[in-house]
C-alpha cells in the first residue's frame, strides 16, 4: 500500500476556482451564444485561470514531458502546449453544460464498441454492471446522454463536495436527472443498497484514476514511466458485488465525442484468496489503458494536481 499524499497534494484538497456569478454566466453563454462567439470567450476566461495557476501549469508540463518521453511519437502542439491543454479543459466544462441543456444529444455521439456492452445496458432481467471511468476526456457527456434512455438506470459514485458551486450550477442546468452517490458515504448500509441496485439491473459508474479522499487503500502502478498510486476501491467494490467491469472513455475528436465502451473483467472469477493480486493486475491494466488514451489524445488529460506525488520535474 502506498503512503498517502500530504493533504495539500491531494486532488480533493484543491480549492474550487470560480464563483456563482462566473458559473451562471457560463450557463447563459452556453445556452445563448453561437460557437463563433463562445470560442474567444472560453480562451479569455482560460487565460485568466492559466495566468493565476502556477502549480497547475507545472503539473501539466510534467505530465506532457513524461508523456512525450514514454510515447515519442505522440504529437503535442509545438507552441503553448500547456495553455492549449487548459483551453481543452475549458471547452470540456462548457460541453458539460451544453449536454445538460440538450445541445449535445445522443445522435451527436460516435459509438465505438465491439463487444455488445451497449446492448447489455438495455437488456432486461440481467444484473447490472460497473463502468470504470477516468479524467481523460469528458465522461460527463455520457452521464447525461445515457440517462435519456428509458429503463436504463445509472448511479455515479462521486466525490464532489470540493466542487459544490460547480455541481449546483450543473443541477440548475438539469443535471439532477441522474443518481449521484458520494463515495465518502460508502458504508455497510450503502453497500447493501448498491447490491440491491445491481441485482435489479442498475449500473454503476466510478472513476478509477484518483486516490481515495482519505488517501487509503491505494495500489502502486507504473504510469508514463513513473510510479503512481491508483485506488483499490473500484476493483474491490466490483469484487464484492461480483459483477462485470467495463471501461468507458468519452473522447472529443474533430468536434465530436467518441464513446468508447470495452469489456474489462468479470470479478465473479476472482478467487477470494487472490483478490489483492487481481486488484493489482486490474489497476495496472487500467493504467496502461489510460496511458494509451493519453498518447492518442494528449490534451484531454484533465488531472491538474500532482498525480505522481513527487517534487521533481522529470
DAZILIN-V203896 format. One record per run of one state. SS is the DSSP state (a for helix, b for strand, c for the rest). FROM is the first residue (numbers start at 1). LEN is the number of residues. Records with the same first field share a line. If there is no record, write none. Layout:
SS = FROM-LEN / FROM-LEN
This chain:
c = 1-6 / 10-1 / 14-6 / 33-2 / 52-2 / 71-10 / 101-5 / 109-1 / 113-4 / 122-8 / 134-2 / 138-2 / 147-7 / 159-2 / 173-2 / 178-1 / 186-2 / 200-3 / 208-10 / 224-2 / 232-1 / 242-2 / 254-2 / 270-5 / 297-1 / 302-13
a = 7-3 / 11-3 / 20-13 / 35-17 / 54-17 / 81-20 / 106-3 / 117-5 / 140-7 / 161-12 / 175-3 / 183-3 / 188-12 / 233-9 / 267-3 / 275-22 / 298-3
b = 110-3 / 130-4 / 136-2 / 154-5 / 179-4 / 203-5 / 218-6 / 226-6 / 244-10 / 256-11 / 301-1
